[in-house]
């Protein structure tokens, strides 16, 4: 049987999304604490649309914000991965690295481990030259992951897709180049 993961890190497996992921994914996206740095929690329908967009993104590009599982238990802990971004900003179009994890995965090092492995996949297997990452100004946990994986802060910007949400519009961006 073919391995269900596209690639693995020490503790995590990365794969495309499956329909059976929807319930857990929707529950995670509807958690106010997990979605603290986004305009609002997502409904089940919004989570389903997001999941379908990520599946299509993978089919088109060979990468996405991957469904990420613990290798020891098979538990879906959220997503870590790459996405092509075209919104209007100084650094776009660009390939972005991002993550969103369930609360019980916080503080475990999974985001850092998974992001490092996704950088390696992007640079070595996909031949990407530069990867960016963004988050809201107050999202210190995500910013710390960016620093831990070797990204360099490049600046601040007003996210054009968040203009209707002034509390979330001000963002920072980090960058790392394939050496």
N, C-alpha and C positions, 0 to 999 in steps of 0.2 A: 504494500500500500504506500502511496506517495505521502511524504510528510505533509501534515496540514499547515505547517508554518512556511512562510516565504523565507524567513530567516529567524535566528534566535540570538539572544544574549545569554549571559550566564543563567539568569533566573526567569527570563521572559521569552514568549513566542509571539511573533508578529504575523498577522494574516489579514486577508480581506474579510469584509463583513458578511455575515450570513443572516437570513431572516430570523433565525432563532435567537439572535442577539438583541432583538428589538426591545423586549420587555425590560431587560437589565439596563440597556442603554437609555431607554426612556425614563426609567426610574432615576438613574444617575443625573440626567439632564434636567429633571424636575426638582432636584434638590437645591434649595435656596443657598446653602453654604457652598456647595460645589460651583454654583453659577454666580457667586458673589461678584466676580469681575466682568460679568456680562449684563446686558440690559435687563434680562429677565430669564427665569427658568423656561425650559422648552416643554411644550405639550407633547403628548405621545405622537401626534400627527407631525409636529415639527421635527421631532427626533427621527421619525421614520423617513421624512424627506431628506434630512441631513445624512442619514445612513445610506440612503440610495444615491445621493450625490457623491459620497465617498466611494461607493462601489463603482460607480461610473468613472470617477476620477482614476481609480486603479486600473480599470479596463483600458482607459485612454492613455495613461501615462506610465503605468508600471509601478506606481507608488501612490500612497494616500496617507491619511491619518489612519494607521493600521489598528484594527481590533487587537488589543494587547492582552495576553493571558499569562498567568503565572504557570511556569512549566511544572511545578511540583503538584499543583492541584487542578490545573486546567481552568481556574476561575478567570472570567473576564474582568479585568480591573479598569478598563477604559480604553483610551487611545493614545498612541504616541506615533508620530510619523511626519510625513512631508506632504505639502500641497502647493500647487502652482497658484500664485496670487497675481491678479491683474488690476486690482483697485488702484486709483490714482494716488501715488506717493513718490517721493524722491527716489526710492529704492526699488520700485516695481516697474515692469514685471519681474517677479523673483520667485524662487522656491523657498517656502517657509517651513520651519520645523515647529511643531506644536504638540501639546499634550493636554489631556483632561483625565483625571483619575478619580475613582471612587474614594471616599474618605478613609476606608480601612487600608488603602494603599499609600496614604500620605505618610511622610516621615520614614519611609522604608528604603529610600534611595532608588526606587523603581523609575521615577521620572528621569533622573540623571543617567542611570544605567541604560534605560531604553533610548533616551535622546542620543547618547554617545553611539549606541549601536546603529541608530538611524542615520547619524552623520556618516559613519563608516559605510553603510549601505549606499547612501547618496553619493559620496565621493568616490568610493572604490568600485562599486558595481554599476552605478548609473552614470558616472563620469561628470557629475555636477561640479561646477567650479566654485560657486558661492551659495551659501544658504543664510537666510535671514530668520529672525524671530521677533515677534512683537507681543506686547501685553500692555494693559492699562498701567498708568503711572504707579498706582498703589499696589500692584500685584507683585509683592516682594518675593513670594515663593517661586513664581515663574522666573522672575528676574535672577534669582539665585541659581536656578537650574541653568539659565543661559550662561552665567559666569562660570559655573562648575564645568561646563562642557567646552570652555575655551572661547566662547563668543565675546566679541568686543562691542561695547556700547557705541553706537554711531550717532544717536540723537533722539529727539522727540518729534512727534508729528501729530496732527489732528487726523484721526482715522476717518476717511471720507464715508465709510459705511456706518458711522456712528454719530453723524451730525445731529440726529434727532434725540440723542442721548448725551447731553453735555457732561454728565458725571463719568462717562466712559470714553468720550471722544479723545481726550489727551492720552497719547500712548508713547511708548518708547520702542526703539528698534535696535536690535543687536545683529551682528553679522559675523560670519566665519568663512574663510576661504580655504579651498583645498590646496594644501602646500605640496 
